[in-house]
Amino acid sequence: MLEKDIKRLEEIAALLEQGKTLDESLKLYEEGVKLAKLCLQELEKAKGKIVMIKKQFEEEENG
């Protein structure tokens, strides 16, 4: 999902660079902001998992 959303963000950026009407640009921008938020949430979840795995690994090594 993250990869798909990042690809769509890249597409949106390219479309905005082409110069669209104000209405089209606003719709694209809104979609981009929503996708960026979703990507950030996915990255935060992944970061949490990494921290948890690292903690478990350290506990096993020290325990």
Residue, then its C-alpha position, 0 to 999 in steps of 0.5 A: m500500500l505504501e509503495k502504491d501511495i508514494k507512486r500516486l504522490e509522484e504522479i500528482a506532483a508531476l500533474l501539478e507541475q504541468g499546470k492545471t486549472l485552479d480547481e484541478s490543482l486544488k483537487l490534486y493537492e487535497e488528494g496528495v495531502k491525504l495520501a501523504k498523511l496515510c504514508l506517514q501513518e504507515l511509516e510510523k507503524a513500521k518504525g514502531k515495529i522496528v523499535m519493538i523488534k530491536k527491543q526484543f533482540e536486545e532483551e534476548e541478548n542481555g537476558 
